[in-house]
Amino acid sequence: MRIYNYEEKWIKLLTPEIVSLLSRIHEFKGEQNLFIEAKKDTLTQLMEVAKIQSTEASNKIEGIYTSDERLKKIVMDKTMPKTRSEKEIAGYRDVLATIHENHDYIPVRPSMFLQLHRDLYKFSGTNFGGNYKTSNNVIAEESADGHQKVRFQPVEAWETPQAIDMLCEAYDKAVNLSGIDPLLAMPMFILDFLCIHPFNDGNGRMSRLLTLLLLYRSGYIVGKYISIEKLIESSKETYYEALQASSAGWHEEENDYAPFVEYMLGVIAAEYREFESRVDILSRKNLTKPDRVRETIKLNYGKISKKEILEKCPDISQVTVQRTLADLLAKEEIMMTGAGRSTAYIWNKERE
């Protein structure tokens, strides 16, 4: 059985790229904490948007969908889930809320993981929620012609309870006794969790919920305001590439954590940059709603859709956004690209 020990392995992760990301995230964290204390009311809108985006994106990665209208109602707890997908979305919503509100009281323990997994499936009527896998599973990919290829063979079912026990002990020892930066311990833990693949279903969603739990318990709460799941979903090809690179040689204890650690740190840094951008606009009290739409487009790198503008400005109506876009286009301050659902807008830097 694999030995879980982070005390010696984390030193190898201190590459120039990873150290640079750690430094940036530490700086962002300090700045965010100051803003949160001063502008608590301003952040309520960001929290509501992040809940919807997190629930949608984490389920979307696993092929679980519903309409935008139904999703918003389910996340806001204004309707009962109807389909199997909606029941799983509602379960994710509740576990996410539990972690948001009670992270300081949820220790990194196997019993807690089983309870969270049980709640993930509480609307589904299945009998595997809250239980470890009962048969061996594989991580496979399906080709365009429908053939499946095994990418990774996780820990066998009979080994799983002990493996999770050892994993939690290793993490606890690393962050509490060895003084390892939690930002390094978290992705190492998540990679090992995914390689164990302890459940019959829901491993990916549980890994993202546990990512938030570990970050929140270490004081990195940006995920409450900017969805980490959405950033992972929008870069999932890179996510899977990093996961595959870091899981090679895992059973032989020869795997390299660096690709996955660097990817996850990059996502967290991107969260903080997005947070900084959004609160900068929200905190400018003298900006009108059209001004905020204008600044949102101007501060965005590359293309931005109307849907994304509405997500970044949740208190601004669709009519106001549409009217502002038309006005900015007429003034040639922005340019439009694509058509139909692919329509997006770009700030016209040549007009500056």
C-alpha positions as CSV (number, residue, x, y, z in Angstrom):
1,M,0.0,0.0,0.0
2,R,1.2,3.5,-0.8
3,I,2.7,5.6,2.0
4,Y,1.2,9.1,2.3
5,N,3.8,11.6,3.5
6,Y,4.2,15.2,2.4
7,E,7.0,16.2,4.8
8,E,9.8,15.5,2.4
9,K,8.0,15.8,-1.0
10,W,6.9,19.4,-0.7
11,I,10.6,20.7,-0.9
12,K,10.8,19.4,-4.5
13,L,7.9,21.7,-5.4
14,L,9.7,24.9,-4.7
15,T,10.4,25.7,-8.3
16,P,10.7,29.4,-9.4
17,E,7.3,29.2,-11.0
18,I,5.6,27.8,-7.9
19,V,7.4,30.1,-5.5
20,S,6.3,33.1,-7.6
21,L,2.7,31.9,-7.6
22,L,2.8,31.4,-3.8
23,S,4.2,34.9,-3.2
24,R,1.5,36.5,-5.4
25,I,-1.3,34.6,-3.7
26,H,0.0,35.5,-0.2
27,E,-0.1,39.2,-1.2
28,F,-3.6,38.9,-2.7
29,K,-4.8,37.2,0.4
30,G,-3.7,40.1,2.6
31,E,-5.3,42.7,0.3
32,Q,-8.6,40.7,0.1
33,N,-8.9,40.4,3.9
34,L,-8.6,44.2,4.3
35,F,-11.3,44.8,1.7
36,I,-13.6,42.2,3.2
37,E,-13.5,43.9,6.6
38,A,-14.2,47.3,5.0
39,K,-16.8,46.4,2.4
40,K,-18.8,43.4,3.6
41,D,-22.1,44.6,2.2
42,T,-20.6,45.2,-1.3
43,L,-19.6,41.5,-1.5
44,T,-23.0,40.0,-1.0
45,Q,-23.7,40.2,-4.7
46,L,-20.4,38.5,-5.6
47,M,-21.3,35.6,-3.2
48,E,-24.7,35.0,-4.8
49,V,-23.2,34.9,-8.3
50,A,-20.3,32.6,-7.2
51,K,-22.8,30.1,-5.6
52,I,-24.6,29.8,-8.9
53,Q,-21.4,29.6,-11.0
54,S,-19.8,27.1,-8.7
55,T,-22.8,24.8,-8.7
56,E,-23.3,25.0,-12.4
57,A,-19.6,24.6,-13.4
58,S,-18.7,21.7,-11.0
59,N,-21.7,19.7,-12.2
60,K,-21.1,20.7,-15.9
61,I,-17.6,19.1,-15.8
62,E,-19.3,15.8,-15.0
63,G,-22.0,16.2,-17.7
64,I,-24.8,17.2,-15.3
65,Y,-26.9,20.0,-16.8
66,T,-30.2,21.9,-16.5
67,S,-31.5,25.2,-17.9
68,D,-30.1,28.5,-16.7
69,E,-33.5,29.4,-15.3
70,R,-33.9,26.1,-13.4
71,L,-30.4,26.3,-12.2
72,K,-30.8,29.7,-10.6
73,K,-34.1,28.7,-8.9
74,I,-32.5,25.5,-7.5
75,V,-29.4,27.3,-6.2
76,M,-31.6,30.0,-4.6
77,D,-33.7,27.2,-3.1
78,K,-36.9,28.5,-4.8
79,T,-38.0,25.2,-6.4
80,M,-37.7,21.5,-5.8
81,P,-35.4,19.5,-8.1
82,K,-37.3,17.3,-10.7
83,T,-34.8,15.4,-12.8
84,R,-31.9,13.3,-11.7
85,S,-29.5,16.0,-12.8
86,E,-31.4,18.6,-10.8
87,K,-31.3,16.4,-7.7
88,E,-27.5,16.1,-8.0
89,I,-27.3,19.9,-8.5
90,A,-29.4,20.5,-5.4
91,G,-27.1,18.2,-3.4
92,Y,-24.1,20.1,-4.6
93,R,-25.8,23.4,-3.6
94,D,-26.3,22.2,-0.1
95,V,-22.8,20.8,0.5
96,L,-21.4,24.0,-0.9
97,A,-23.5,26.0,1.5
98,T,-22.3,23.7,4.4
99,I,-18.7,24.4,3.6
100,H,-19.2,28.1,3.1
101,E,-20.9,28.5,6.4
102,N,-19.2,25.9,8.6
103,H,-15.7,25.3,7.3
104,D,-14.0,26.0,10.6
105,Y,-16.0,23.2,12.2
106,I,-15.5,20.6,9.5
107,P,-12.2,18.8,10.3
108,V,-10.2,16.9,7.6
109,R,-11.5,13.5,8.7
110,P,-12.9,10.5,6.8
111,S,-16.2,10.6,8.7
112,M,-16.7,14.2,7.6
113,F,-16.0,13.2,3.9
114,L,-18.6,10.5,4.2
115,Q,-21.2,12.9,5.6
116,L,-20.6,15.4,2.8
117,H,-20.8,12.7,0.2
118,R,-24.1,11.5,1.8
119,D,-25.5,15.0,1.5
120,L,-24.3,15.3,-2.1
121,Y,-26.8,12.5,-3.0
122,K,-29.5,13.2,-0.4
123,F,-32.1,14.1,-3.1
124,S,-31.1,11.3,-5.5
125,G,-32.5,8.2,-3.6
126,T,-29.3,6.2,-4.3
127,N,-27.8,3.9,-1.7
128,F,-24.2,4.7,-2.3
129,G,-24.2,8.3,-1.0
130,G,-22.1,8.4,2.2
131,N,-20.4,5.1,1.5
132,Y,-17.0,4.1,0.0
133,K,-17.0,2.3,-3.3
134,T,-18.0,-1.4,-3.1
135,S,-16.2,-2.4,-6.3
136,N,-13.1,-1.4,-8.1
137,N,-13.4,1.5,-10.5
138,V,-11.3,3.0,-13.3
139,I,-10.7,6.5,-14.7
140,A,-11.2,6.2,-18.4
141,E,-11.5,8.4,-21.4
142,E,-13.7,7.9,-24.4
143,S,-12.5,8.4,-27.9
144,A,-14.6,9.9,-30.8
145,D,-15.5,6.4,-32.0
146,G,-16.9,5.4,-28.6
147,H,-14.0,3.3,-27.4
148,Q,-12.9,3.7,-23.8
149,K,-9.2,3.8,-22.7
150,V,-8.2,3.4,-19.1
151,R,-6.2,6.4,-18.0
152,F,-5.7,5.4,-14.4
153,Q,-6.4,2.5,-12.1
154,P,-7.4,3.8,-8.7
155,V,-6.9,2.1,-5.3
156,E,-8.9,-1.1,-5.0
157,A,-12.1,-1.0,-3.1
158,W,-10.9,-3.1,-0.1
159,E,-8.0,-0.7,0.4
160,T,-10.0,2.5,0.2
161,P,-11.0,3.1,3.9
162,Q,-7.4,2.7,5.1
163,A,-6.1,4.8,2.3
164,I,-8.4,7.7,3.2
165,D,-7.5,7.4,6.8
166,M,-3.8,7.6,6.0
167,L,-4.3,10.5,3.6
168,C,-6.1,12.6,6.3
169,E,-3.4,11.8,8.8
170,A,-0.7,12.8,6.4
171,Y,-2.4,16.1,5.6
172,D,-3.0,16.9,9.3
173,K,0.6,16.2,10.2
174,A,1.8,18.2,7.3
175,V,-0.1,21.4,8.0
176,N,-0.2,21.2,11.8
177,L,3.2,19.8,12.7
178,S,5.5,20.3,9.8
179,G,4.6,23.8,8.9
180,I,4.1,23.1,5.2
181,D,2.4,25.9,3.3
182,P,-1.3,24.9,3.1
183,L,-1.2,26.1,-0.5
184,L,1.2,23.2,-1.3
185,A,-0.4,20.6,0.9
186,M,-3.9,21.2,-0.6
187,P,-3.3,20.2,-4.2
188,M,-1.1,17.3,-3.1
189,F,-3.9,16.1,-1.0
190,I,-6.5,16.6,-3.8
191,L,-4.4,14.7,-6.3
192,D,-4.0,11.7,-3.9
193,F,-7.8,11.8,-3.2
194,L,-8.5,11.6,-6.9
195,C,-6.0,8.8,-7.3
196,I,-7.7,6.9,-4.5
197,H,-11.1,7.6,-6.1
198,P,-12.9,6.5,-3.0
199,F,-16.6,6.6,-4.2
200,N,-18.7,4.8,-6.8
201,D,-19.7,8.3,-8.1
202,G,-19.1,11.9,-7.3
203,N,-15.3,11.8,-6.9
204,G,-14.7,14.9,-9.1
205,R,-17.3,17.0,-7.4
206,M,-16.1,15.9,-4.0
207,S,-12.6,16.9,-4.9
208,R,-13.6,20.4,-5.8
209,L,-15.7,20.8,-2.6
210,L,-12.8,19.5,-0.6
211,T,-10.5,22.0,-2.4
212,L,-12.7,24.8,-1.1
213,L,-12.8,23.3,2.4
214,L,-9.0,23.1,2.7
215,L,-8.6,26.6,1.3
216,Y,-11.2,28.1,3.6
217,R,-9.7,26.3,6.7
218,S,-6.4,27.9,5.8
219,G,-7.8,31.4,5.4
220,Y,-8.0,31.5,1.6
221,I,-11.7,32.4,1.2
222,V,-11.7,34.0,-2.2
223,G,-13.8,31.0,-3.5
224,K,-16.8,32.5,-1.7
225,Y,-16.7,35.4,-4.1
226,I,-15.1,34.1,-7.3
227,S,-16.0,30.5,-8.4
228,I,-12.9,28.3,-8.5
229,E,-15.1,25.6,-10.1
230,K,-15.9,27.9,-13.0
231,L,-12.2,28.6,-13.6
232,I,-11.5,24.9,-13.6
233,E,-14.4,24.2,-15.9
234,S,-13.2,26.8,-18.4
235,S,-9.7,25.3,-18.4
236,K,-10.6,21.6,-18.0
237,E,-8.4,20.3,-20.7
238,T,-5.4,21.8,-18.9
239,Y,-6.8,20.5,-15.6
240,Y,-7.0,16.9,-17.0
241,E,-3.5,17.2,-18.5
242,A,-2.0,18.3,-15.2
243,L,-3.9,15.6,-13.4
244,Q,-2.6,13.0,-15.8
245,A,1.0,14.2,-15.6
246,S,1.0,14.2,-11.8
247,S,-0.6,10.8,-11.4
248,A,1.9,9.0,-13.6
249,G,3.9,6.6,-11.4
250,W,1.5,7.2,-8.5
251,H,1.2,3.6,-7.3
252,E,5.0,3.3,-7.3
253,E,5.3,6.6,-5.3
254,E,7.3,8.1,-8.2
255,N,4.8,10.6,-9.3
256,D,5.6,14.3,-9.7
257,Y,3.1,16.6,-7.9
258,A,4.4,19.7,-9.6
259,P,2.2,19.9,-12.7
260,F,-1.0,19.7,-10.7
261,V,0.2,22.0,-7.9
262,E,1.2,24.6,-10.4
263,Y,-2.1,24.3,-12.2
264,M,-4.1,24.7,-9.0
265,L,-2.0,27.6,-7.8
266,G,-2.5,29.3,-11.2
267,V,-6.3,28.9,-10.8
268,I,-6.2,30.4,-7.2
269,A,-4.1,33.4,-8.4
270,A,-6.6,33.9,-11.3
271,E,-9.4,33.9,-8.7
272,Y,-7.7,36.7,-6.7
273,R,-7.0,38.8,-9.8
274,E,-10.7,38.5,-10.8
275,F,-11.8,39.4,-7.3
276,E,-9.5,42.5,-7.4
277,S,-11.0,43.5,-10.7
278,R,-14.6,43.1,-9.6
279,V,-14.3,44.8,-6.3
280,D,-12.4,47.7,-7.8
281,I,-15.6,48.5,-9.9
282,L,-18.0,47.7,-7.1
283,S,-16.2,50.0,-4.7
284,R,-16.4,53.1,-7.0
285,K,-19.5,54.7,-5.5
286,N,-19.7,57.5,-8.1
287,L,-20.1,55.1,-11.1
288,T,-23.5,54.8,-12.7
289,K,-24.7,51.4,-13.9
290,P,-23.8,52.2,-17.5
291,D,-20.4,53.3,-16.3
292,R,-19.9,50.0,-14.5
293,V,-20.8,48.1,-17.7
294,R,-18.2,50.2,-19.6
295,E,-15.5,49.6,-17.0
296,T,-16.3,45.9,-16.9
297,I,-15.6,45.6,-20.6
298,K,-12.6,47.9,-20.4
299,L,-10.9,46.0,-17.6
300,N,-11.6,42.6,-19.2
301,Y,-8.8,41.0,-21.2
302,G,-10.0,39.9,-24.6
303,K,-13.7,39.1,-25.5
304,I,-16.6,39.2,-23.1
305,S,-20.2,38.1,-23.7
306,K,-23.4,39.8,-22.5
307,K,-24.0,36.9,-20.2
308,E,-20.6,37.3,-18.6
309,I,-21.2,41.1,-18.2
310,L,-24.5,40.2,-16.4
311,E,-22.7,37.8,-14.2
312,K,-20.1,40.4,-13.2
313,C,-22.8,43.0,-12.6
314,P,-25.7,41.0,-11.1
315,D,-27.6,44.1,-9.9
316,I,-27.8,45.6,-13.4
317,S,-30.7,44.6,-15.6
318,Q,-30.4,43.0,-19.0
319,V,-32.2,46.0,-20.6
320,T,-29.6,48.4,-19.1
321,V,-26.7,46.2,-20.3
322,Q,-28.2,45.9,-23.8
323,R,-28.8,49.7,-24.0
324,T,-25.2,50.4,-22.8
325,L,-23.7,48.0,-25.3
326,A,-25.6,49.7,-28.1
327,D,-24.4,53.1,-26.9
328,L,-20.8,52.0,-26.6
329,L,-20.9,50.4,-30.1
330,A,-22.3,53.7,-31.5
331,K,-19.5,55.6,-29.9
332,E,-17.0,53.0,-31.2
333,E,-15.6,52.5,-27.7
334,I,-16.2,48.8,-28.1
335,M,-16.2,46.3,-31.0
336,M,-18.5,43.4,-31.5
337,T,-17.4,40.0,-32.7
338,G,-19.3,36.8,-33.6
339,A,-23.0,36.4,-34.0
340,G,-25.9,34.8,-32.2
341,R,-24.8,32.9,-29.1
342,S,-21.2,33.6,-30.0
343,T,-21.6,37.4,-29.9
344,A,-19.0,39.0,-27.7
345,Y,-17.5,42.5,-27.1
346,I,-14.0,43.9,-27.0
347,W,-12.7,47.2,-25.7
348,N,-11.4,49.3,-28.6
349,K,-7.9,50.3,-27.4
350,E,-7.3,52.3,-30.6
351,R,-9.9,54.9,-29.3
352,E,-8.0,55.5,-26.1
